[in-house]
Amino acid sequence: MLVKGLYTHGVVFSKNHPLTFLGTYEENSQVRIEIDQDGHRLYDDIHQVSNQGKLYAKTIKLKASYKEVAVKVTTKNTTESFVGYVGEVYLGAGQSNMAYALKYDNHFDEILAQENLLKGIKCFSVADSLIENDVIKRPLEPLSDFIKHATWIDSSNPSFSDYSGLLIMLGLLHQKIKDYPIGLIDVSVPGCSIEGFLPIETIENNPTIKSYLEENGFLKYPLSTINDYTVASGIYNEKIAPIIGFPIDQFLWYQGEHHVGTNREYDYYKEALKRLIESYRVLYQQKVPVILIYINQTYYPQDDNYSVSRINLAIQDNQNIEDEIYAIPTYDVIPTWKNSHTKGIENPIHPTNKFYIANRIHQVIHKQSSPVLVTEVRVLTHAIEITFDQRLKQDKGLVEGFTIAGDDHIYQPAEAQLINQNTIILSSRFVDHPVYFTYAFQLDNHSFTLKSTKGMPLPILHSDEDLSRGRYYAYYGYEHFSHLDYFETAFDPLYGTPRIKPLLFLGELHHNRDLKIIKGKHHIQIHYQASAQRDYKERFGVSLDLSKTGFQLMFSSFKKIELKSTFESKDEVAFLGLLFKDVRNQVWLVKPTSHNKVDNEEVYELDLCEISYADLNKETIELSKYNQIKQMELVFEASDNAVIELVSMIHHL
């Protein structure tokens, strides 16, 4: 029989390849394939089944259209008939961000209203098949058929809104410019690993991949000892192997969250992704174009402010335009986590605004836009000059996001200037002889808005090949705090991991070399020591990054904050208040409502209903304003030298 589900009514064949048929039949038997269109017989021929019982039959190439293609496949004992179409076929793979249903996207209602265009979208999804005691298993050998029956569906099917939102939005954009169907095949698996998609031969023949998996306990023999939903090669065996040889026009990869971690994970993921692309092209016997999508910059407990960027850099490093491998940046758009179907209290890893991603993919596929490339890097005496292959535009006056470092690999924020339409020069008063540079290489990089004139963001850039050598500049505060303990104490010295970093104040970025954070066993101290004489008080502070604590969406349940600290200084030290920054980079300030001294400790109380915006105009707002907060900053003021010890910071209901 032909591969179950794949060859059913509504199947879409690629216009760029002969109509191809895969199946399992009696060994060395013969199969007759008949193809009709508009009542005319276009093809009628006999194909031989291999001595392993495999049918791999290439027939004729047809033009793309909405004309139905009637197919009949017969043997001496069986007959199979179905009606399909000829158009383009996209294969989508990855984790839950690829699988995330259309009904959860903010554009859901808008998309469903476009009924005429949706009719041309045909969807095929491969479900998990082996479930034992609510545990998903995977076959340990490649399958030649799907275990569970699947079928092609369109917008008339009630389950259409449960299909991958990203793929449907991409199909909709396709329909707006092409007058023929598009077939979407989704093989993504929420929570999966990249090794689940790799053929076992690829793993065993690659020392880098194999050693990493063995060291981390992800590859044990026999494989049945760890046969869970993401076992090495398991997804490939179940969902990819049965359709190897069925021609596709685009391979879309949206995965990486599973591998967020250290430099070791970067090395592994970069190699594994490279071999995934190579192996699939060999198996499909076609050089299929590949679209790689950045994962979103968001909260993961294991993230150290650069872990997500490392995975995105590994994705970017696999881009090769000449080889038709493209990387799509996503970091510049602030994710939203809520819509009419979601409560927003779950771990925020599934953005509900992905239409912009579909649009960028569509533009690349149809040559309307292309990823931005670095064409030349010139290391000058006191600066670095970078030339790009496209004209650039900046949405605001200041070019942010670049850092530079000398031979010491200590990165500092760079002053970046567009000296012409496609060239940027980087310098810093803290780096005399720059050698290396980065761009957007940190978690909180939504505000970096440098793009091509056609709207494509710059890629994440990292010029030093060895990631382990760098001390990287982070733009906001110090982190990270236990995402579990944070529900009881938003700040406590026992849970802090302080680092020397510059801070954000009233929306302006300051690199404050006069500030140092010191962590003791039971305390955190802020040391401010002015490097220059001033006749004014300097403002500074420490930031708490809520975007990586799991606390972000729970903040509205608190109404008051109590802060305890001690000050050591010849001059007066002032606590100005608590600065907030939301996911849209709006900034405002909560001033202390009371200040007392108890047992040498300065005790401040803050009322979250009393807000002073950055222009210091007092205004009362609803507590719902805090639902999307990602950053808090304690802001102090001192004229000379000061040591501030943070004792505790407690939220009250």
Secondary structure per residue as TSV (DSSP state, phi and psi in degrees):
chain	resnum	aa	ss	phi	psi
A	1	M	-	360.0	153.1
A	2	L	B	-65.5	160.7
A	3	V	-	-54.1	122.3
A	4	K	T	-60.1	136.9
A	5	G	T	84.5	-40.0
A	6	L	T	-67.2	-39.4
A	7	Y	S	-104.1	72.7
A	8	T	S	-128.0	175.0
A	9	H	T	-55.4	131.3
A	10	G	T	99.7	-5.2
A	11	V	-	-58.2	141.8
A	12	V	E	-112.1	127.1
A	13	F	E	-99.2	151.0
A	14	S	E	-73.3	133.3
A	15	K	T	-71.6	-16.1
A	16	N	T	-93.4	1.3
A	17	H	S	-142.4	159.0
A	18	P	-	-61.4	146.4
A	19	L	-	-60.1	123.7
A	20	T	E	-118.4	139.2
A	21	F	E	-124.5	131.4
A	22	L	E	-120.8	142.1
A	23	G	E	-175.7	177.6
A	24	T	E	-124.9	123.9
A	25	Y	-	-136.8	-178.6
A	26	E	S	-60.9	136.4
A	27	E	T	-55.2	134.6
A	28	N	T	60.7	18.7
A	29	S	-	-84.0	179.8
A	30	Q	E	-120.5	145.3
A	31	V	E	-126.8	131.3
A	32	R	E	-99.9	131.0
A	33	I	E	-119.2	124.7
A	34	E	E	-119.3	134.4
A	35	I	E	-127.9	123.7
A	36	D	E	-121.8	150.9
A	37	Q	E	-150.9	132.9
A	38	D	T	54.9	34.9
A	39	G	T	78.1	5.7
A	40	H	E	-111.1	139.2
A	41	R	E	-79.4	117.0
A	42	L	E	-100.1	-22.5
A	43	Y	E	-156.1	139.7
A	44	D	E	-157.9	109.4
A	45	D	E	-156.8	162.7
A	46	I	E	-102.7	136.5
A	47	H	E	-123.8	144.3
A	48	Q	E	-91.4	133.8
A	49	V	-	-85.3	141.4
A	50	S	-	-70.9	168.6
A	51	N	T	-73.6	-3.3
A	52	Q	T	-96.9	1.4
A	53	G	S	83.3	20.2
A	54	K	E	-103.0	135.0
A	55	L	E	-105.7	126.1
A	56	Y	E	-135.7	97.6
A	57	A	E	-119.2	118.3
A	58	K	E	-95.8	134.5
A	59	T	-	-115.2	-107.7
A	60	I	-	-120.7	156.0
A	61	K	-	-94.9	132.8
A	62	L	-	-122.1	156.0
A	63	K	-	-72.6	148.5
A	64	A	-	-71.2	135.4
A	65	S	E	-172.3	173.1
A	66	Y	E	-87.6	4.4
A	67	K	E	-67.4	134.5
A	68	E	E	-71.6	142.0
A	69	V	E	-112.5	114.3
A	70	A	E	-91.2	127.1
A	71	V	E	-121.9	137.5
A	72	K	E	-132.4	126.1
A	73	V	E	-122.5	121.9
A	74	T	E	-129.9	147.4
A	75	T	-	-123.9	-174.8
A	76	K	S	-67.9	-16.6
A	77	N	S	-121.3	-14.4
A	78	T	-	-133.6	156.4
A	79	T	E	-138.8	130.7
A	80	E	E	-125.9	131.9
A	81	S	E	-134.4	143.0
A	82	F	E	-162.2	167.5
A	83	V	E	-120.5	128.1
A	84	G	E	-128.4	-167.5
A	85	Y	E	-138.7	168.4
A	86	V	E	-121.0	127.1
A	87	G	E	-162.9	-128.1
A	88	E	E	-122.1	150.9
A	89	V	E	-125.9	124.7
A	90	Y	E	-113.3	133.5
A	91	L	E	-106.9	118.7
A	92	G	E	-105.8	126.8
A	93	A	E	-132.8	160.6
A	94	G	E	139.9	-151.3
A	95	Q	S	-101.3	-158.7
A	96	S	H	-66.0	-24.4
A	97	N	H	-67.2	-25.9
A	98	M	H	-79.8	-40.0
A	99	A	H	-76.8	-19.3
A	100	Y	-	-53.3	127.0
A	101	A	B	-67.1	149.7
A	102	L	G	-56.0	-37.0
A	103	K	G	-63.5	-17.0
A	104	Y	G	-91.4	-4.8
A	105	D	S	-84.4	147.5
A	106	N	T	-60.8	-23.7
A	107	H	T	-93.6	13.1
A	108	F	H	-54.1	-55.1
A	109	D	H	-63.2	-40.0
A	110	E	H	-62.4	-38.6
A	111	I	H	-71.5	-45.3
A	112	L	H	-61.5	-25.7
A	113	A	T	-70.0	-15.5
A	114	Q	-	-94.5	62.8
A	115	E	H	-60.1	-42.5
A	116	N	H	-62.2	-38.7
A	117	L	H	-74.0	-34.6
A	118	L	H	-66.1	-24.9
A	119	K	T	-62.0	-25.3
A	120	G	T	-85.8	2.1
A	121	I	E	-101.1	123.0
A	122	K	E	-115.1	129.9
A	123	C	E	-118.8	138.5
A	124	F	E	-132.8	123.9
A	125	S	E	-124.5	137.9
A	126	V	-	-102.3	111.6
A	127	A	-	-81.3	158.5
A	128	D	-	-65.3	136.6
A	129	S	-	-111.9	-35.6
A	130	L	E	-104.7	107.4
A	131	I	E	-127.9	120.2
A	132	E	E	-122.6	118.6
A	133	N	T	53.4	45.0
A	134	D	T	66.6	13.2
A	135	V	E	-108.2	125.6
A	136	I	E	-77.4	129.0
A	137	K	E	-111.7	169.8
A	138	R	-	-131.6	147.4
A	139	P	-	-65.8	144.3
A	140	L	S	-94.7	-0.1
A	141	E	S	-131.8	150.4
A	142	P	-	-61.2	134.6
A	143	L	-	-92.6	153.7
A	144	S	S	-103.0	-2.2
A	145	D	S	-149.0	161.8
A	146	F	-	-82.1	140.1
A	147	I	S	-69.1	-49.2
A	148	K	S	-94.7	146.8
A	149	H	-	-70.3	131.7
A	150	A	-	-122.4	168.1
A	151	T	-	-155.6	159.7
A	152	W	-	-78.3	139.4
A	153	I	B	-128.8	163.7
A	154	D	-	-131.7	-168.7
A	155	S	T	-67.1	-12.3
A	156	S	T	-79.2	-13.0
A	157	N	S	-84.3	134.1
A	158	P	G	-58.2	-26.2
A	159	S	G	-86.0	3.7
A	160	F	G	-57.8	-40.7
A	161	S	G	-71.6	-11.4
A	162	D	G	-88.3	-5.3
A	163	Y	S	-79.5	163.8
A	164	S	B	-50.1	117.5
A	165	G	H	-64.1	-40.1
A	166	L	H	-62.8	-44.3
A	167	L	H	-66.1	-40.8
A	168	I	H	-65.2	-41.8
A	169	M	H	-63.7	-36.9
A	170	L	H	-66.1	-41.1
A	171	G	H	-63.0	-38.0
A	172	L	H	-64.1	-43.1
A	173	L	H	-63.7	-37.3
A	174	H	H	-60.6	-44.6
A	175	Q	H	-63.5	-26.3
A	176	K	H	-71.4	-19.5
A	177	I	H	-122.9	-8.7
A	178	K	-	-122.6	136.9
A	179	D	S	-100.6	54.2
A	180	Y	S	-160.7	164.0
A	181	P	-	-69.3	162.4
A	182	I	E	-129.8	132.7
A	183	G	E	-103.0	129.9
A	184	L	E	-115.6	122.0
A	185	I	E	-112.7	119.7
A	186	D	E	-109.1	116.9
A	187	V	-	-118.0	20.2
A	188	S	-	-73.0	156.8
A	189	V	-	-138.2	115.6
A	190	P	T	-55.4	134.1
A	191	G	T	76.9	9.1
A	192	C	-	-78.9	166.2
A	193	S	-	-105.4	160.2
A	194	I	G	-67.9	-32.0
A	195	E	G	-66.4	-20.7
A	196	G	G	-63.5	-25.5
A	197	F	G	-93.5	-7.1
A	198	L	S	-87.4	134.8
A	199	P	-	-60.5	145.8
A	200	I	H	-62.5	-30.8
A	201	E	H	-64.0	-38.1
A	202	T	H	-63.6	-40.9
A	203	I	H	-66.6	-49.7
A	204	E	H	-70.5	-22.7
A	205	N	T	-94.6	4.0
A	206	N	-	-121.1	108.1
A	207	P	H	-58.8	-38.1
A	208	T	H	-63.3	-46.9
A	209	I	H	-69.6	-47.6
A	210	K	H	-63.3	-45.1
A	211	S	H	-64.9	-39.6
A	212	Y	H	-61.7	-46.8
A	213	L	H	-65.3	-39.7
A	214	E	H	-68.0	-41.4
A	215	E	H	-63.2	-31.6
A	216	N	T	-98.6	7.2
A	217	G	T	76.3	19.6
A	218	F	-	-97.5	-0.8
A	219	L	-	-140.8	100.5
A	220	K	-	-128.0	145.5
A	221	Y	S	-109.3	133.9
A	222	P	S	-72.4	152.8
A	223	L	G	-60.7	-22.0
A	224	S	G	-61.6	-18.2
A	225	T	G	-68.6	-20.1
A	226	I	G	-132.3	39.8
A	227	N	-	-78.8	74.6
A	228	D	S	-104.7	-169.2
A	229	Y	T	-64.8	-20.0
A	230	T	T	-121.5	26.2
A	231	V	-	-59.2	146.5
A	232	A	T	-53.5	129.4
A	233	S	T	71.4	-3.3
A	234	G	H	-64.6	-44.0
A	235	I	H	-68.3	-40.2
A	236	Y	I	-58.5	-47.5
A	237	N	I	-58.8	-38.9
A	238	E	I	-87.8	-39.5
A	239	K	I	-114.6	-23.6
A	240	I	I	-98.8	-47.5
A	241	A	G	-53.4	-40.7
A	242	P	G	-64.5	-21.4
A	243	I	G	-113.0	12.4
A	244	I	T	-61.3	125.4
A	245	G	T	104.1	-15.4
A	246	F	S	-79.2	114.5
A	247	P	-	-62.2	135.1
A	248	I	-	-125.4	161.4
A	249	D	S	-107.0	-21.8
A	250	Q	E	-148.0	140.7
A	251	F	E	-113.8	119.9
A	252	L	E	-109.7	128.4
A	253	W	E	-123.2	117.7
A	254	Y	E	-131.8	85.0
A	255	Q	-	-157.0	157.8
A	256	G	-	150.2	-18.8
A	257	E	G	-57.0	-36.2
A	258	H	G	-60.8	-22.5
A	259	H	G	-111.3	11.0
A	260	V	-	-59.7	128.4
A	261	G	S	179.7	-130.7
A	262	T	S	-97.5	-171.9
A	263	N	H	-61.8	-29.5
A	264	R	H	-62.8	-41.7
A	265	E	H	-66.2	-36.6
A	266	Y	H	-59.7	-49.5
A	267	D	H	-59.8	-44.3
A	268	Y	H	-64.7	-48.4
A	269	Y	H	-65.8	-39.0
A	270	K	H	-59.5	-45.1
A	271	E	H	-70.6	-43.3
A	272	A	H	-63.2	-40.4
A	273	L	H	-67.3	-39.3
A	274	K	H	-59.4	-46.2
A	275	R	H	-73.3	-29.2
A	276	L	H	-60.8	-48.3
A	277	I	H	-62.3	-46.2
A	278	E	H	-60.6	-46.9
A	279	S	H	-66.7	-38.2
A	280	Y	H	-68.4	-37.7
A	281	R	H	-65.4	-36.3
A	282	V	H	-68.5	-45.5
A	283	L	H	-66.6	-39.2
A	284	Y	H	-80.1	-9.6
A	285	Q	T	56.0	37.7
A	286	Q	S	-155.2	147.2
A	287	K	-	-86.9	72.9
A	288	V	-	-69.5	134.8
A	289	P	-	-61.6	145.0
A	290	V	E	-122.5	132.7
A	291	I	E	-113.9	118.8
A	292	L	E	-105.9	129.3
A	293	I	E	-112.1	128.6
A	294	Y	-	-57.0	145.0
A	295	I	-	-80.2	157.7
A	296	N	-	-76.0	144.6
A	297	Q	-	-77.2	99.9
A	298	T	-	-150.1	-168.6
A	299	Y	-	-78.8	129.3
A	300	Y	-	-138.9	132.4
A	301	P	T	-56.0	-31.3
A	302	Q	T	-87.3	1.9
A	303	D	-	-76.5	143.0
A	304	D	-	-116.3	26.0
A	305	N	S	88.4	-12.1
A	306	Y	S	-128.7	-5.9
A	307	S	H	-64.3	-43.5
A	308	V	H	-64.3	-40.4
A	309	S	H	-63.8	-33.7
A	310	R	H	-62.0	-43.9
A	311	I	H	-65.4	-43.1
A	312	N	H	-64.1	-34.4
A	313	L	H	-67.2	-38.7
A	314	A	H	-62.2	-38.2
A	315	I	H	-64.4	-46.6
A	316	Q	H	-62.6	-38.6
A	317	D	H	-65.4	-19.3
A	318	N	T	-88.0	-5.4
A	319	Q	-	-66.5	136.8
A	320	N	B	-150.8	94.4
A	321	I	G	-59.6	-41.2
A	322	E	G	-63.4	-27.7
A	323	D	G	-96.4	11.8
A	324	E	T	59.7	44.2
A	325	I	E	-119.5	118.2
A	326	Y	E	-120.9	141.3
A	327	A	E	-111.2	134.1
A	328	I	E	-111.4	109.9
A	329	P	-	-67.7	146.9
A	330	T	-	-131.0	-4.3
A	331	Y	T	-66.5	-22.0
A	332	D	T	-80.6	-13.8
A	333	V	S	-102.8	128.6
A	334	I	-	-72.5	123.9
A	335	P	-	-68.0	149.2
A	336	T	-	-112.9	147.4
A	337	W	-	-115.1	-6.1
A	338	K	-	-119.8	149.3
A	339	N	B	-156.3	-167.1
A	340	S	T	-67.3	-15.7
A	341	H	T	-103.5	-8.5
A	342	T	B	-124.6	146.7
A	343	K	-	-85.0	-24.4
A	344	G	S	85.1	5.1
A	345	I	-	-97.8	-7.1
A	346	E	S	-76.7	166.0
A	347	N	-	-55.0	118.7
A	348	P	S	-77.3	87.8
A	349	I	-	-124.3	-1.1
A	350	H	S	-117.9	90.1
A	351	P	-	-59.2	140.8
A	352	T	S	-102.8	13.3
A	353	N	-	-126.9	82.2
A	354	K	-	-110.7	5.0
A	355	F	H	-61.7	-34.9
A	356	Y	H	-63.5	-32.6
A	357	I	H	-67.0	-47.3
A	358	A	H	-57.9	-39.7
A	359	N	H	-65.9	-40.7
A	360	R	H	-66.8	-41.5
A	361	I	H	-60.9	-46.2
A	362	H	H	-59.1	-43.0
A	363	Q	H	-64.5	-38.0
A	364	V	H	-70.2	-44.8
A	365	I	H	-59.9	-41.4
A	366	H	T	-99.4	18.4
A	367	K	T	60.7	26.5
A	368	Q	S	-84.7	-20.8
A	369	S	-	-154.4	168.3
A	370	S	-	-148.8	153.7
A	371	P	-	-58.1	147.7
A	372	V	-	-80.6	134.1
A	373	L	-	-118.3	146.4
A	374	V	E	-83.0	124.3
A	375	T	E	-101.0	-24.5
A	376	E	E	-158.3	141.4
A	377	V	E	-126.2	122.8
A	378	R	E	-115.2	118.9
A	379	V	E	-89.8	109.8
A	380	L	-	-93.5	-176.7
A	381	T	S	-63.6	-46.9
A	382	H	S	-124.2	16.7
A	383	A	-	-158.9	168.3
A	384	I	E	-123.5	132.0
A	385	E	E	-111.9	126.5
A	386	I	E	-120.6	128.3
A	387	T	E	-113.1	136.0
A	388	F	E	-111.5	164.0
A	389	D	S	-84.5	-2.0
A	390	Q	S	-135.2	159.8
A	391	R	-	-70.3	140.3
A	392	L	E	-113.0	156.7
A	393	K	E	-138.4	150.8
A	394	Q	E	-119.6	125.9
A	395	D	S	-72.4	-17.8
A	396	K	S	-138.4	172.5
A	397	G	S	-64.2	-41.3
A	398	L	S	-92.9	131.1
A	399	V	B	-85.9	110.0
A	400	E	-	-108.5	162.7
A	401	G	-	111.0	-14.0
A	402	F	E	-91.4	142.0
A	403	T	E	-129.7	155.8
A	404	I	E	-135.1	158.1
A	405	A	E	-146.4	153.6
A	406	G	-	-91.6	-158.3
A	407	D	T	-64.0	-17.4
A	408	D	T	-79.2	-8.2
A	409	H	-	63.1	23.8
A	410	I	B	-96.9	114.3
A	411	Y	-	-88.4	137.6
A	412	Q	E	-125.9	153.5
A	413	P	E	-62.4	138.5
A	414	A	-	-100.9	142.5
A	415	E	E	-81.1	117.1
A	416	A	E	-113.5	133.2
A	417	Q	E	-130.4	133.7
A	418	L	E	-80.2	108.4
A	419	I	E	-90.0	-16.4
A	420	N	E	-155.4	-167.2
A	421	Q	T	-68.8	-19.4
A	422	N	T	-138.2	18.5
A	423	T	E	-130.1	134.3
A	424	I	E	-121.2	140.6
A	425	I	E	-116.9	133.3
A	426	L	E	-115.1	138.2
A	427	S	E	-153.9	166.9
A	428	S	B	-156.6	140.2
A	429	R	T	-71.4	-10.6
A	430	F	T	-97.5	-4.5
A	431	V	B	-128.9	105.4
A	432	D	S	-70.6	-43.6
A	433	H	S	-128.8	82.6
A	434	P	-	-67.2	144.6
A	435	V	-	-126.2	-39.1
A	436	Y	E	-118.8	160.8
A	437	F	E	-147.7	159.1
A	438	T	E	-133.8	162.3
A	439	Y	E	-140.8	129.2
A	440	A	S	57.4	31.0
A	441	F	-	-96.0	62.5
A	442	Q	S	-165.4	168.5
A	443	L	S	-65.2	-52.2
A	444	D	-	-87.9	82.7
A	445	N	-	-128.9	23.8
A	446	H	T	-65.7	-25.5
A	447	S	T	-83.7	-1.5
A	448	F	-	-84.5	108.7
A	449	T	-	-113.9	19.3
A	450	L	E	-75.0	124.3
A	451	K	E	-140.3	167.8
A	452	S	E	-72.8	164.3
A	453	T	T	-63.6	-18.2
A	454	K	T	-93.6	6.8
A	455	G	S	93.9	7.3
A	456	M	-	-88.1	123.9
A	457	P	B	-65.5	156.0
A	458	L	-	-62.3	148.9
A	459	P	-	-71.9	163.4
A	460	I	-	-64.8	131.2
A	461	L	E	-121.9	143.3
A	462	H	E	-153.9	108.2
A	463	S	-	-85.4	-17.3
A	464	D	-	-85.2	119.9
A	465	E	S	-66.6	-25.7
A	466	D	-	-100.2	104.6
A	467	L	G	-67.0	-25.7
A	468	S	G	-71.6	-14.8
A	469	R	G	-86.8	-13.0
A	470	G	-	-91.2	143.8
A	471	R	B	-106.0	112.2
A	472	Y	-	-96.5	144.0
A	473	Y	-	-78.6	128.1
A	474	A	-	-111.2	141.3
A	475	Y	S	-80.3	-26.0
A	476	Y	S	-131.2	116.7
A	477	G	-	59.7	-159.0
A	478	Y	B	-131.9	154.8
A	479	E	-	-153.3	173.3
A	480	H	-	-124.1	164.9
A	481	F	-	-114.0	155.3
A	482	S	-	-61.6	125.1
A	483	H	T	-72.8	-9.3
A	484	L	T	-91.8	-50.7
A	485	D	G	-64.8	-22.2
A	486	Y	G	-64.0	-21.1
A	487	F	G	-70.0	-25.9
A	488	E	T	-95.4	-43.1
A	489	T	-	-131.6	108.8
A	490	A	S	-62.4	-29.4
A	491	F	B	-144.2	130.9
A	492	D	-	-152.8	132.6
A	493	P	G	-55.9	-27.3
A	494	L	G	-66.5	-23.3
A	495	Y	G	-107.5	-2.1
A	496	G	-	-84.6	148.2
A	497	T	-	-125.4	84.3
A	498	P	-	-75.1	151.3
A	499	R	-	-141.0	156.4
A	500	I	-	-79.7	109.7
A	501	K	-	-146.1	153.9
A	502	P	-	-73.8	164.7
A	503	L	E	-131.3	161.8
A	504	L	E	-100.2	133.1
A	505	F	E	-137.1	123.1
A	506	L	T	49.3	40.4
A	507	G	T	82.6	-4.2
A	508	E	E	-106.3	140.7
A	509	L	E	-92.6	126.3
A	510	H	E	-124.0	130.7
A	511	H	-	-93.2	101.4
A	512	N	-	-100.4	97.5
A	513	R	T	-75.5	-7.0
A	514	D	T	-88.8	1.4
A	515	L	E	-112.6	138.9
A	516	K	E	-142.4	137.8
A	517	I	E	-108.0	129.5
A	518	I	E	-123.8	129.0
A	519	K	E	-109.0	124.0
A	520	G	-	-101.1	-173.1
A	521	K	S	-66.6	-36.0
A	522	H	S	-128.5	22.6
A	523	H	-	-156.1	161.2
A	524	I	E	-127.6	129.5
A	525	Q	E	-117.9	142.6
A	526	I	E	-107.1	117.8
A	527	H	E	-104.6	116.9
A	528	Y	E	-113.0	120.7
A	529	Q	-	-134.2	107.4
A	530	A	-	-63.8	130.4
A	531	S	S	-88.3	-7.4
A	532	A	S	-143.2	151.8
A	533	Q	-	-71.5	132.9
A	534	R	-	-132.7	150.6
A	535	D	S	-102.8	20.9
A	536	Y	S	-142.0	164.5
A	537	K	-	-86.8	137.7
A	538	E	E	-91.6	138.6
A	539	R	E	-96.0	138.6
A	540	F	E	-157.3	175.3
A	541	G	E	-176.9	-178.9
A	542	V	E	-123.5	137.8
A	543	S	E	-105.0	145.3
A	544	L	E	-113.8	116.6
A	545	D	E	-87.0	103.5
A	546	L	G	-78.1	-16.7
A	547	S	G	-66.6	-17.3
A	548	K	G	-116.6	21.8
A	549	T	T	-112.4	-8.1
A	550	G	T	75.2	3.0
A	551	F	-	-96.2	-14.6
A	552	Q	G	-51.3	-49.1
A	553	L	G	-85.9	-2.6
A	554	M	G	-99.7	-1.8
A	555	F	G	-63.5	-29.9
A	556	S	G	-68.0	-9.8
A	557	S	G	-79.6	-6.9
A	558	F	-	-106.6	147.4
A	559	K	-	-120.7	-26.7
A	560	K	E	-133.8	154.3
A	561	I	E	-128.4	137.1
A	562	E	E	-117.5	124.3
A	563	L	E	-117.6	131.2
A	564	K	E	-119.0	134.7
A	565	S	E	-153.6	166.3
A	566	T	E	-125.3	146.4
A	567	F	E	-119.5	140.7
A	568	E	E	-128.3	113.8
A	569	S	-	-169.0	149.7
A	570	K	S	-70.5	-35.6
A	571	D	S	-105.4	169.6
A	572	E	-	-68.2	134.9
A	573	V	-	-109.0	132.9
A	574	A	E	-115.8	138.0
A	575	F	E	-95.5	111.0
A	576	L	E	-79.9	-28.7
A	577	G	E	145.6	-168.0
A	578	L	E	-113.1	118.4
A	579	L	E	-90.4	137.8
A	580	F	E	-118.9	146.5
A	581	K	E	-135.7	129.5
A	582	D	E	-96.7	-178.7
A	583	V	T	-68.5	-13.5
A	584	R	T	-101.3	16.4
A	585	N	-	65.3	22.9
A	586	Q	-	-80.1	143.4
A	587	V	E	-126.5	136.9
A	588	W	E	-149.6	171.2
A	589	L	E	-127.3	136.6
A	590	V	E	-106.8	118.4
A	591	K	-	-89.3	153.6
A	592	P	E	-61.3	137.2
A	593	T	E	-92.6	-19.5
A	594	S	E	-151.6	155.9
A	595	H	E	-145.9	121.0
A	596	N	E	-133.6	160.0
A	597	K	E	-116.1	121.3
A	598	V	E	-130.1	115.4
A	599	D	T	52.8	50.3
A	600	N	T	68.3	6.7
A	601	E	E	-105.3	135.1
A	602	E	E	-83.1	121.4
A	603	V	E	-113.3	121.4
A	604	Y	E	-118.1	142.2
A	605	E	E	-118.4	138.7
A	606	L	E	-126.7	135.7
A	607	D	E	-102.7	117.8
A	608	L	T	-71.4	-8.0
A	609	C	T	-83.8	-12.6
A	610	E	E	-103.4	107.3
A	611	I	E	-116.4	133.4
A	612	S	E	-114.3	121.6
A	613	Y	E	-73.4	176.5
A	614	A	T	-59.7	-25.8
A	615	D	T	-85.5	6.1
A	616	L	-	68.0	16.3
A	617	N	-	-82.2	120.4
A	618	K	E	-71.7	135.5
A	619	E	E	-154.2	138.4
A	620	T	E	-95.0	135.8
A	621	I	-	-132.4	169.5
A	622	E	-	-74.0	149.8
A	623	L	G	-65.9	-19.3
A	624	S	G	-61.5	-16.7
A	625	K	G	-56.3	-27.5
A	626	Y	G	-85.0	-2.3
A	627	N	G	-60.9	-27.1
A	628	Q	G	-118.3	30.5
A	629	I	E	-73.9	136.8
A	630	K	E	-119.4	-11.7
A	631	Q	E	-146.0	136.2
A	632	M	E	-122.7	148.5
A	633	E	E	-141.4	127.9
A	634	L	E	-81.4	121.9
A	635	V	E	-111.6	125.9
A	636	F	E	-119.7	170.8
A	637	E	E	-144.6	130.8
A	638	A	E	-150.7	154.8
A	639	S	S	-96.5	-24.2
A	640	D	S	-139.6	-117.5
A	641	N	-	-97.2	141.0
A	642	A	E	-156.0	146.9
A	643	V	E	-123.0	122.7
A	644	I	E	-115.9	122.5
A	645	E	E	-104.8	123.9
A	646	L	E	-87.5	117.0
A	647	V	E	-87.2	-51.3
A	648	S	E	-164.4	159.7
A	649	M	E	-144.8	110.3
A	650	I	E	-118.2	136.2
A	651	H	E	-93.4	141.5
A	652	H	E	-120.3	141.9
A	653	L	-	-70.6	360.0
